Amino acid sequence: MKNHRIALLGVPLRKLRNDMNLTQWGLADRCSIDPSYISLLENNMKSPKLSTVFIIADGLGIKASELVRAIEEYM
């Protein structure tokens, strides 16, 4: 099992966000988190807690499992 899977959230997150025509600020606002944190996630500089994955998925209007699936498909 690979330990770095969540760290690879960046590309799938950016794609999903762009597909929804959301800026990092827009997604951050929907999630009530700091926009700089979205940037850190998209640049694979931070790994989110599981609870944050659910919050981000909700902000994107998808299930957390869909976000995880996007990460797995990217890998």
N, C-alpha and C positions, 0 to 999 in steps of 0.2 A: 504494500500500500504506500502510495506516495504521500509525503507529509506537506508538500508545497501546493496542494490543489487550491485551497482558498486564496493563497497569495496570487494566484493567476486569475483573480476576479476582474482585473483591469480591462482587458479587451472585451470580454462579453458584456460587462457593465456599460462600457462606453458605447458599444453597438446598440444595446437595448435602449439606452438613454437617447442616443441620436435617432434611432428609429421612431421614437416618440416625440421628436423635435423638442427635446428638453435640454436646457443648459445645465451645467453642474449646479448653478444657483437655483434653477427651477426644481431640480430633483431634491436638492438639499432642503428647499422650502417645504416640499411635499413630505419629506421625511423628518422635518424638524431637527436636522443635524447641520453642522457647520459645512459650508461649501468647500472649505479647504480639505475636509476629511474625504469628500467625494473625490477630489483631485488625488489625494494620497492613495485611495483605493484604486483608482483608474491607472495610476502609475506604479501599481504593485509595491508601494512603499509601506503599506499597512495591510493587515489582515483583519477583517471584521469579526466580532463576536457573532455567535449564532443568532442571538437576539437581533443584532444589527442586520443580518441577512434578511430576516423576516420584515424588518422595518423598511429596508430598501426595496424588497420585492413588493411590499404594499404600496410604496411610493411610485413604483413602476406600473402598478395595477396588475401584477401577476402573482402567482403562487411562488413561495420560496422554492418549491421543488422545480419550478420552471427555471428559476435563476441558477440553481445548482446544475440542472440539466445543461444549460447554456455553458457553464464552466466545464462540465465533462466533455461536451461536444468540441469545445475549443482545444482541449488537451489532446 
